[in-house]
């Protein structure tokens, strides 16, 4: 007599308070019909699992299906580790075990919320996404949305513990690179909600496109608030914390029987904190991701063109300097280490006339003749080379400028020009 039991090769996933059925096969490899009783060997899982039907008879070379029904209690704690269970067949004639098979079981939290992340708009600087949440449970749920964005090349975040100033600054910048509006979504039973995610991944300055990943964790708001309150109470007390309604958790809300004051300040959360603390935080209700490519701030072609223009400009300047042998006076006067001489012209002054420079001294003689004529009329003007003053325009070749300065106020210059308007019709006031 040979019996064989075939169980699923993958782990069976069950949820607390939810009935789950798994089909197994019982095959008779012998040459006679044998009635057998199907059950689970003694263990943790056998307390809330049974076979339906529990007694089967299979003919020689035949197999029959049996349902394993798992009914974990609602108080069963979800675990990340797999639990083994053993199914055995007992001969109804003498009670001997004719076959055994072992499978794996995972106790997971029931699926209460499903999430979907879709890209709405992608721009050079940011990407906009829409997070859609659906409440599959029979009761209302409040979800807290916690998004993060990571870019290839970013420094690996440090673990728990004190952070220096640079690490805190980097964390604040990372938080500002992605935001969820709203960050808390109320989901009535059987209904859906949404949140807008705006991410600004870090981009390279030139050339390289950097991959990034947006991760959105959807947490139960009650579990998240309880974890924050428990951490704050354990570290420095809850006097600086606030309830969801905005009222501070001061000493008036605390008592000896309720040291955290959670029965009034955080309704629905006190029971979560009263439970024994575990090393692992509560798992998220759902986690969704989006992967993309962040374009650089400046395209490689644009950077190449700008670099070529700079090289051409520097090369042209070097060639011009090599041919001329010296810098222009306007540039040389501004170089470090050069003696700063006082400008020969003071403001405000009266600009009487301007004579362009030409070859030879002909223009200078014309300017001096005009100066003598105006001085004979009593104007007391002088001739100034425009290239010697930063307050006078030089043009291409420079000018001989007839002017008079030394005035105290612009009003005095204006009165001077009005007085000699007949002999100097082009006289005007210059303030700077």
C-alpha positions in Angstrom: 0.0 0.0 0.0 1.5 3.3 -1.2 -0.2 6.7 -0.7 1.1 10.0 -2.0 0.0 13.6 -1.0 0.8 16.6 -3.2 0.7 20.0 -1.7 1.4 23.4 -3.4 5.1 24.2 -4.1 4.6 27.9 -3.3 3.8 29.2 0.2 0.2 29.5 1.1 -0.8 33.0 2.1 -3.6 33.5 4.7 -4.9 36.6 6.5 -6.1 36.9 10.1 -9.9 36.4 10.3 -10.2 35.3 6.7 -11.0 31.8 5.5 -8.6 30.4 2.9 -9.0 27.1 0.9 -6.1 25.3 -0.7 -6.5 22.3 -3.0 -4.2 19.2 -2.4 -4.2 15.8 -4.2 -4.2 12.4 -2.5 -3.1 9.6 -4.8 -3.2 5.8 -4.3 -0.1 4.2 -5.8 -1.0 0.7 -4.5 -3.2 -2.1 -5.9 -6.1 -1.9 -3.4 -8.7 0.6 -2.3 -7.8 2.1 1.1 -9.9 4.6 3.0 -7.6 7.2 4.7 -8.2 10.1 7.1 -6.6 13.4 6.0 -5.4 15.8 8.7 -2.6 18.1 9.8 0.1 16.9 12.2 0.1 18.5 15.6 1.5 22.0 15.4 0.6 25.7 15.6 -1.2 25.7 12.2 -3.2 22.5 13.0 -5.2 24.5 15.6 -7.0 26.5 12.9 -6.8 24.2 9.9 -8.8 21.1 8.7 -9.4 18.9 5.7 -12.7 18.8 3.8 -13.6 16.0 3.3 -11.5 14.5 6.1 -12.0 10.9 4.8 -11.3 9.8 1.2 -11.0 6.5 -0.7 -9.1 6.3 -3.9 -8.9 3.3 -6.2 -5.6 1.9 -7.4 -3.8 4.4 -9.6 -6.4 7.1 -8.9 -6.2 10.4 -7.1 -8.8 12.6 -5.4 -8.8 16.3 -4.4 -9.1 17.5 -0.8 -9.5 21.1 0.4 -7.3 22.3 3.3 -9.3 25.0 5.0 -7.3 27.6 7.0 -9.3 29.8 9.5 -6.7 31.9 11.3 -8.2 33.9 14.2 -8.6 37.6 13.9 -6.0 38.0 16.7 -3.3 36.2 14.7 -0.2 38.4 14.2 1.1 38.8 10.7 4.7 37.6 10.4 7.4 38.0 7.8 8.7 34.4 8.3 7.1 31.3 6.8 5.6 28.6 9.0 5.7 24.9 8.0 2.7 22.6 8.2 2.5 18.8 7.6 -0.4 17.0 6.0 -0.7 13.3 6.7 -2.9 10.4 5.7 -3.9 7.7 8.3 -5.1 4.3 7.4 -8.7 3.9 8.7 -8.1 0.2 9.4 -5.2 0.4 11.8 -4.4 4.1 12.3 -1.0 4.0 10.8 0.4 7.0 8.8 0.7 6.1 5.2 1.9 9.4 3.7 3.1 12.8 4.7 3.8 16.1 2.8 5.0 19.4 4.1 4.1 22.9 2.9 4.8 26.5 3.9 2.3 29.0 5.2 2.6 32.8 5.4 0.3 34.9 7.7 0.0 38.3 6.0 -2.1 41.3 6.7 -5.4 41.4 4.8 -5.4 43.6 1.7 -7.3 46.6 2.9 -6.1 49.3 0.4 -4.9 49.0 -3.2 -2.9 51.8 -4.8 -2.1 52.8 -8.4 0.5 55.4 -9.4 0.1 57.0 -12.8 2.2 59.8 -14.5 0.1 62.9 -15.3 2.8 65.2 -16.7 6.5 65.1 -17.1 8.5 68.3 -17.4 12.2 69.1 -17.5 12.4 70.0 -13.8 9.6 68.0 -12.2 7.2 65.1 -12.7 3.6 65.1 -11.6 1.9 61.8 -10.6 -1.6 60.8 -9.5 -2.0 58.3 -6.7 -5.3 56.5 -6.7 -6.3 54.6 -3.5 -9.2 52.1 -3.2 -10.5 50.9 0.2 -11.3 47.2 -0.2 -12.2 46.8 3.6 -15.6 46.9 5.2 -14.7 49.9 7.4 -13.4 53.4 6.7 -9.7 53.9 6.7 -7.5 57.0 6.9 -4.3 56.7 4.9 -1.1 58.8 5.3 0.9 59.2 2.1 4.7 59.2 2.5 6.5 59.7 -0.8 10.3 59.7 -1.4 12.4 60.2 -4.5 15.9 58.7 -4.9 18.3 59.4 -7.7 21.2 57.3 -8.9 24.4 58.8 -7.3 22.7 60.2 -4.2 24.5 59.4 -0.9 23.2 56.5 1.0 21.1 57.7 4.0 22.6 57.0 7.4 20.9 54.7 9.8 19.2 55.7 13.0 21.1 57.8 15.5 22.3 61.4 15.9 22.9 63.3 12.6 25.2 66.1 12.1 24.2 69.5 10.6 25.0 68.5 7.0 23.0 65.3 7.3 20.0 67.2 8.6 20.3 69.8 5.9 20.4 67.0 3.2 17.3 65.4 4.7 15.4 68.6 4.6 16.4 69.1 0.9 15.3 65.6 0.1 11.9 66.2 1.7 11.4 69.4 -0.3 12.1 67.5 -3.6 8.8 65.6 -3.3 5.4 66.5 -1.9 2.0 64.9 -1.7 -1.2 66.9 -1.7 -3.2 65.9 0.3 -0.8 63.9 2.5 -3.7 62.3 4.5 -6.6 60.7 2.6 -9.9 59.5 4.2 -11.3 56.4 2.4 -14.9 55.4 3.3 -15.6 51.7 3.0 -15.6 50.5 -0.5 -14.7 53.9 -2.0 -11.6 55.4 -3.5 -9.5 58.6 -3.1 -6.5 60.3 -4.7 -3.5 62.3 -4.0 -1.3 64.5 -6.2 2.5 63.7 -6.1 4.9 66.3 -7.4 8.6 65.1 -7.5 11.7 67.1 -8.4 14.5 64.6 -9.0 18.1 65.8 -8.7 19.5 66.5 -12.2 23.0 66.6 -13.5 24.3 70.0 -14.6 25.6 68.9 -18.0 25.1 66.0 -20.2 24.3 62.9 -18.2 20.7 61.6 -17.7 20.2 60.2 -14.2 17.7 57.5 -13.4 15.4 58.1 -10.5 12.7 56.1 -8.5 9.6 57.6 -6.8 8.4 55.4 -4.0 5.0 56.1 -2.3 4.3 54.3 1.0 0.6 54.3 2.1 0.4 53.9 5.8 -2.5 53.4 8.2 -2.7 56.9 9.8 -3.6 55.4 13.2 -0.5 53.1 13.2 1.7 56.0 12.0 0.5 58.4 14.6 0.8 55.7 17.3 4.4 55.0 16.3 5.3 58.7 16.4 3.6 59.2 19.7 5.3 56.1 21.2 8.7 57.3 20.0 8.2 60.8 21.4 6.9 59.5 24.7 9.8 57.1 25.1 12.4 59.7 24.2 11.4 63.0 25.7 7.8 62.7 26.7 4.6 63.9 24.9 4.5 67.4 26.2 5.8 68.8 23.0 3.6 66.6 20.8 0.2 67.6 19.4 -3.0 65.7 18.8 -4.5 65.4 15.3 -7.0 68.1 16.3 -4.1 70.5 17.1 -4.4 70.5 21.0 -1.1 70.1 22.7 -0.5 67.0 24.9 0.2 69.0 28.1 0.3 67.8 31.6 -3.5 68.4 32.0 -4.2 65.6 29.6 -2.0 63.1 31.3 -2.8 61.1 34.4 -1.2 58.4 36.5 -3.5 55.7 35.0 -3.1 57.0 31.5 0.5 58.5 31.4 0.4 59.2 27.7 -3.0 60.8 27.8 -3.9 59.0 24.7 -7.5 58.1 25.6 -8.5 61.7 25.1 -5.8 63.2 23.0 -5.3 60.4 20.4 -8.6 58.4 20.3 -8.2 55.1 18.6 -4.4 55.1 19.0 -4.0 54.3 22.7 -4.7 50.6 22.2 -2.0 50.5 19.6 0.6 52.0 21.9 -0.4 49.8 24.8 0.6 46.7 22.8 4.1 45.4 23.4 6.6 47.2 21.3 8.2 45.3 18.4 11.4 45.9 16.5 9.6 46.1 13.2 7.3 49.0 12.4 3.8 48.3 11.1 4.0 47.4 7.4 2.4 49.8 4.9 -1.0 49.2 3.5 0.4 49.5 0.0 3.6 50.6 -1.7 3.9 51.7 -5.3 6.9 53.0 -7.3 7.6 54.9 -10.5 11.0 54.8 -12.4 12.1 57.5 -14.8 15.0 59.4 -16.3 15.9 63.0 -15.2 17.2 65.2 -18.0 20.3 67.4 -17.3 20.0 71.1 -16.7 22.0 71.8 -19.8 22.1 69.6 -22.9 25.5 68.3 -24.0 25.2 70.1 -27.4 24.5 73.5 -25.7 27.5 73.1 -23.4 29.7 72.2 -26.3 28.7 75.3 -28.3 29.2 77.6 -25.3 32.6 76.0 -24.7 33.6 76.5 -28.3 32.5 80.2 -28.2 34.6 80.8 -25.0 37.6 79.1 -26.6 37.2 81.2 -29.7 36.9 84.4 -27.7 39.9 83.7 -25.6 42.0 82.8 -28.7 40.9 86.0 -30.5 41.8 88.1 -27.5 45.2 86.4 -27.2 45.9 87.0 -30.9 44.9 90.7 -30.7 47.0 91.2 -27.6 50.0 89.6 -29.3 49.7 91.9 -32.3 49.1 95.1 -30.4 51.6 94.5 -27.7 49.6 96.3 -24.9 46.1 96.5 -23.5 43.9 99.5 -24.1 44.1 102.3 -21.5 40.5 101.7 -20.4 41.4 98.1 -19.4 44.9 98.7 -18.1 43.6 101.3 -15.6 41.3 98.7 -14.1 43.9 96.0 -13.7 44.9 95.1 -10.1 48.1 96.7 -8.9 47.8 99.7 -11.3 48.1 103.1 -9.7 44.7 104.8 -9.6 45.1 108.4 -10.6 42.5 111.0 -10.0 40.2 111.7 -12.9 41.0 115.1 -14.5 37.3 116.0 -14.8 35.1 116.5 -11.7 31.3 116.5 -11.8 29.1 118.3 -12.3 30.5 120.1 -15.3 29.4 122.0 -18.3 30.1 120.3 -21.6 30.6 123.1 -24.2 31.7 121.4 -27.3 33.2 118.1 -28.7 35.8 117.9 -31.6 36.7 114.4 -33.0 40.3 113.5 -33.2 41.8 113.2 -36.7 45.3 112.5 -38.1 48.0 114.9 -36.9 47.4 117.9 -34.7 44.8 119.6 -36.8 41.9 118.7 -34.5 43.8 119.9 -31.4 44.6 123.3 -33.0 40.9 123.7 -33.9 40.0 122.9 -30.2 42.5 125.3 -28.8 41.3 128.1 -31.2 37.7 127.5 -30.0 38.9 127.6 -26.4 40.6 130.9 -26.9 37.5 132.4 -28.5 35.2 131.2 -25.7 37.6 132.4 -23.0 37.8 135.8 -24.6 34.0 135.9 -24.0 34.6 135.1 -20.3 33.7 131.3 -20.2 37.1 130.1 -18.8 36.8 126.6 -20.5 39.7 124.1 -21.1 40.5 121.3 -23.6 40.5 117.7 -22.2 41.6 114.5 -24.0 38.6 112.1 -23.6 41.0 109.1 -23.3 42.4 110.4 -20.0 39.1 110.5 -18.2 36.6 107.7 -17.4 33.8 110.3 -17.3 34.1 111.1 -21.0 33.1 109.0 -24.0 36.0 107.9 -26.2 34.3 106.4 -29.3 36.8 104.8 -31.8 39.5 107.5 -31.9 38.8 109.8 -29.0 37.7 113.4 -28.7 39.0 116.8 -27.7 36.4 118.0 -25.2 35.8 121.7 -24.3 34.4 121.9 -20.8 34.3 123.7 -17.5 34.1 121.9 -14.2 34.5 122.8 -10.5 30.9 123.7 -9.9 29.3 123.0 -6.5 25.8 122.1 -7.7 24.0 121.3 -11.0 22.0 124.5 -10.6 25.2 126.5 -11.0 26.1 124.6 -14.2 22.7 125.3 -15.6 23.0 129.0 -14.8 26.4 129.0 -16.5 25.0 127.5 -19.7 22.1 129.9 -19.8 24.4 132.9 -19.3 26.6 132.0 -22.4 24.0 130.4 -24.6 24.7 133.0 -27.3 28.4 132.1 -27.7 28.1 128.4 -26.8 24.7 127.1 -28.0 25.7 123.4 -27.4 26.5 123.9 -23.7 24.8 121.3 -21.5 24.9 120.0 -17.9 26.6 116.7 -17.1 26.0 115.1 -13.7 28.1 111.9 -14.0 
